[in-house]
Amino acid sequence: MNYAETIKEIVTRISPSPTVYVHSFGCRLNVSDGNSLLGKILDMGFAETEDVNSASLIIINTCAVRENAEKKVYGVIGELKHVKEKNPDVIIAVCGCMTQEKHVAEFIKNTYRHVDFCFGTFAYKKFPELLYNALTKNEFQCDNNEYPNDFSDFNLYQKSVIKADVPIMYGCDNYCSYCIVPYVRGRERSREVSDILSDIRTLTDNGFKEILLLGQNVNSYGNTLKPPVPFSELLKQAAEIPGDFKIRFMSPHPKDMRKDLIDIIAEYPKLCKSIHLPLQSGSNRILELMNRQYTAETYMEIVKYIRKKMPRCTISTDIIVGFPGETEYDFEETLRIIKEAHFYNIFSFIYSKRTGTKAADLPDYATAVEKTSRMTRMLTLQREIATETYAEYVEKTLTVLFDGSSKTEGLIAGKSDEGIIVEAPGTFDKIGEYRKVRITKSHNWALEGVILNF
Ligand code: SF4
């Protein structure tokens, strides 16, 4: 049965202009999955709405990375009970990483009777059938089986008209001891090079100016392909596609950051000179407990090689503070690496226990007060470093892609090739093109300047 066609008939019978509301939580890859799903639903004849109360179909695309995130999602699902009471015809579905966990799917089934169906991270292909059943049968369904991904149903729908997300791989084989991703997203599997390059051509032919290649662990891309294709080769081929656009990628793992990859980034102007390299901790003892598979020394060798090959390349990172067993000495090691690496930005988290991960069973002596004070000390140090780093850009000229308005009246905002937020006086017609900007002022989170090429 062509579910999509049949669904179109059914929903237009229920409402002449059916609408869909999709809310995605979590990482960029999960948001991209949500957009791909939205693209398929729009192709079924729905229109998108930002108003959950008037929607004919509601999709909550969940994230399971931290227990706090889950609590937030349960809050949102609970609230939908009132929407269903007002509009009994609305179809409510829950998907994403949380529903890949069997016990969570069961909990949703038993606790939130207003949810019609849920599906996991492998079952996007089953969505039309699940929706059809929800429209024709009044019974709860859940499909969180692990299906082999062939990515053939990936939809290129994007929320932006300037920047586009292109997933290149799914899953992760690293099993960092604090992380739930390998359990809810499965083993690593990569899309074919030809499919990814064709997506990039389609998007850039349609005017997209920046492509973000996405994966839980992009630099182990291609290991599952036959024959295997290194990530550096994919980047090289993508950077050789003609056109006025640039390429970024997220997120690499330090253990797979090889020199050939850094050499390719240095060689091709299309590849943005900004690398996000999650460190997590500067202590080798903690890195081992996290099962990160590198040391602070090997991490710094990568940083030094990046700086040697691309002196203006910026590096940002992720740091977990208060991992179980972290001592004051371990934390000092993290501060030492932060001073040495000179990150332009740190995404920082206080460790939050995640049931189902190895770290959840580790003894944790540090108090919440100690962890918060460590976080404060780390952010204070990083603010000092960022203030220094950003000040070095004053009087320099950067290439910036403006993609929206700033919170400050009369300014537009964008990101430079180095990944730094830049604001400048300008109007909407300046958005969506690469502009040369001379930097006149620096803050510790962004730069300000004047556009040179109007
Ligand atoms: S690399 Fe580690 S932290 Fe990242 S998704 Fe994989 S298991 Fe999680």
Residues whose N, C-alpha, C, O or C-beta is under 5 A from the ligand:
A	BS01	SF4	C172 N174 Y175 C176 C179 V181 P182 Q216 N217
